[in-house]
Amino acid sequence: MTSNDRSSEQSVVFIVDDDDAMRAAVGRLVRSIGLSVVLLASAREFLAQKLPNGPCCLVLDVRLPGLGGLDFQVELAKANIRTPIIFLTAYGDIPMTVKAMKAGAVEFLTKPFRDQDLIDAIQLALERDQTRREEDSVVLVLRSKFETLSPREQEVMAYVTSGLLNKQIAGEIGITENTVKLHRGNVMEKMGVRSLAELVRMADVLGVHGPKA
C-alpha cells in the first residue's frame, strides 16, 4: 500500500485493483494532478482503512478477488459508506454498467481508458463528496439545535411547520393557546430563525413532520 502524507482536509483517492501494474499506473496518474493516493489490492483492504475527514473517492476494479466490485458497491451502501465510486473494468457490458450507475456510481470506464476521462471522473466524484459533506454538516448543526428543544417544543415545532394555527395546536395537544405561543417563541429562538418559512425549511431537512392543517 502506498499513501501520501495528507491533512484532514486534503482530497484522497482510494484505488482498489488487484493488478499491481494497473494499480501503480493509476496511482501515478492521480498523483500527477496533485491528489493524495491510497493503493489497495482488495475490497477488504479498503474496509480496513480509516476514511479521511476531507473529500475522497474510490476508483474500483469490477473484478476483484473475494468480494467483487459490484457486490462491494452494494455492501458499502448497506453500511452507509457513501464514498463516490468510479468503476474500471476490462470486461464491461451494458447490463453491468447500468447496474453500477443506477446504484450511484459516478462513472464506469472500460480499460484501456483515456487518462483525461478518469481525471474528469475523479474530479466530479470529489466535488460530489465535498457537496455531500457540506450538506451533512448543515444537517448536523440543525440536529444539534433541534435537540436543545424540550419534547413539548419539538412537538409544537412539528405542528407549526405542518401549517396548524396556534388555536388548532392547543386543541391537538391539550394546552392553552398562550402556552403554544410561548413554546413557539422558544422554538424560533433556539432554532435561530426569524420567520416561519425558515423554520419550515429546517423541519423539512430534519424530517420533522406533524399532521397537515
Buried (B, 14 or more C-beta within 10 A) or exposed (E): EEEBEBEEEBBBBBBBBBBEEBBBBBBEBBBEEEBBBBBBBBBBBBBEBEEBEBBBBBBBBBBBEEBBBBEBBEEBEEEEEBBBBBBBBEEBEEEBBEBBEEEEBBBBBBBEBEBEEBBBBBBBBBBBBBEBBEEEEEBEEBEEBBEEBEEBBBBBBBBBBBEBEBEBBBEBBEBEBEBBBBBBEBBBEBBEBEEEEEBBBBBEBBEBEBEEE
